[in-house]
Amino acid sequence: MAKEISKVYLSSDHAGIDLRKAVAAHLQAAGYAVEDLGPEDGMSVDYPDYGAKLAMAMNEDRQARGIAVCGSGIGISMAVNRFPWMRAALVGDTTAARLCREHNDANVLALGQRLTGRAVAIDCVDTFMATAFEGGRHTARVDKLSSLGDGAGT
């Protein structure tokens, strides 16, 4: 049974603003409650700060999903994944977007504005939002992801 999505939080650095805003508009048009965590303009900011901002917002709302964008998607996904309750997956196609939900229960989709075209990114977002976690054999593996930092996952 799929959990109901309470809200979608979006965050980026300066290199991901355009794609983040396009995704936010797309999700709002689809009827999702969206909270855009910024930044608002193209002034240079550090992706770790905005990855952490996304993680902290989602810590308070565990039924939420997130979208994280930077130039490549790599840095912001690394920042988000520093937090044990976060499972960010950097994707560039709909197959990866589907599998990150089905097998890994990813709660954040990471995208690279410089690497993924807008239409493909929107398709990835739609797939990510529509796909449920399969559970079953994947559940124990996903549970280990949250405990690796404390040494309990091995």
N, C-alpha and C positions, 0 to 999 in steps of 0.2 A: 504494500500500500504506500503510495507516494505521500510525503509530507506536504502540507500546503505551504506555498511560498508566501511569507508575510510581506516581503519587500525586496527590492533589488537595490543594492548600494553600488555606486560607481565611483571610481577613483582613477586618477592618472597623474603622470608628470606633465611637464610642458610639451613633450614630444608626442603625447597621446590625446591632447585636448580635442582635436577635431573629430576623431573617431569616437571618443567617449561621448561627446555631445550628440553625435548622430545615433549612437546606440541608445542613449537616454531618450531621445525623441521617439525612436522606434518602439522602445519598451512602453513608454507612456501611451503611445497610440494603440498599442496592443492591450492596454488596460492594466498594466502592472503599476504598483506603487513604487516610485523611484525616488531615491535620495542621492543626489549628486554631491559628492564630497570634495569636488574641485580638483585642481585649481581653476580659477575663473578666467585668467588671462595667460598669455604666452611667456610670461616672465619665467626665467629659469628657476626650477624647484628640484628637489632631490626625491627620486622615486622611493627610497626607503621610508621617507616621511609619509608619503601618500599610501604606500603599502600598509604601513602601521596604522594609519588613520582608518583604512578600510577594515583591517583586522579588529581594531577596537570597537568600531561600530557593530560589526557582526558578532563580537563577543556578547554584546547586550541583546542580540536578536539571532538566536541560533537557527531559526526557521528561514532566515534570509538567504539569498544568493548574492554574489558579488561579481562585478566585472571590473578588471584591472587592466589599464592600458599604459604602455610606454612606447618608446620608439620601436623596440624589438619585442617587447613583452617579457624578455628574459629577466631584466633587473627587478621589475615590479613583482613578477611571480616569485622570485627568490625572496624578496622582502616579505611578501604575504605569507609564504610558507615557513617563516621563522616562528610563527605562532601555532601552538599545538592543535587548536580547534579549526585551523584553516587548512584547506586542501585545494590549492590553486593549480590549475592545469593550463599550460601554454599550448594553444592549439592554432592550427592554420588551415584546417578543413573540417567538414561536418562529421567525418568518421571519427576523428579524434574527439570532437565535441560530444558525440554520442557515447563513445567508450569511456571518457573520463567521468561521465555520470553513471553509466551502467556498472562499471567495474570498480571505480575508485571513489564514488560518492563525492566527486569534486563539488565544492560549494562556491568556488570562484573560477571564472573563466578569464584567462589572461590572453590578451591580444597585443600584437605589435603593429602599430599604425604604419610604420615604414615597410613592413613585410607582408601585410595582409590587406588586400583591397577591401573597400567598404562593403560591396555586395557579398563577398565571401564572409567577411566578419559578421554581417547581419544574419546570414544563413547559419553560421556557427552559434550565434546567440540564440536564435530560434530553436535550434537543435538542443542546445544546452538547457534551455528553459523547459522544453517539452519532454525531456528524457528523465525517467525515474531510475533510481538506484536499484539494481537487481537483487541485492542482498545475497542470501545463500552463502555459497563458498567464498564470496568476496568480503563478507562482513568481518571475519577475523582479521583479514589483511588490512582492511581499512582501520579497524580498531588499533592495530599495531602502529599505524602511522602517528597516532596521537600520543603514543607512549615511547617512541624511539628516543627522544631526548632524555628520558629518565633512566635509560638502560633496560627498561622492562620489555622492550620489543624483541629481544633476541633470545 
